[in-house]
């Protein structure tokens, strides 16, 4: 499932991020790529251990921890420290799959979810769509600054070449409590249905309470924590 999470960062936060990133040291993005994807990758990144990446990453993690849509869609167990990249004119990232396991210091993560948080207004660049392939075909994603796309890390994906301007974003991975994308999608659909019914009928309605029970029991059956 792909989920568009709106307003992870406010416009003021995006402006502050851009100011900090403009002053950062950018290095070749192949530093964090696997052997195969290094061949496909042409972009720039802020080093993961830099103060800028750490401080801005903390702000993103805080915002995600308070974001009901991210929690419902991703059911996150661990979120990898956010990284920052940019694609200037001519840069791209050809089709690849993200590494299954990543290390954050001594902690090992399984990457179930890939996240891209957009930090550039879509009018400020051409090209640069995130293109995700699934069984229904290709999905081109270009979101307002401050919005985020969540998609299965198992997907083949790429970033189309930039033809004008520069596209800045934060990217990171999460391990979900529910490993299967199919099960996560069912839980997300069920949760959204419960939220809508709850608005119509009230939280105490017997059907809403029953559905909430089913949601929790499915989560109990499928979650690893
Ligand atoms: Ni990738």
Boltz pocket constraint, residues with backbone or C-beta under 6 A from the ligand:
constraints:
  - pocket:
      binder: B
      contacts: [[A, 96], [A, 97], [A, 98], [A, 157]]
      max_distance: 6.0
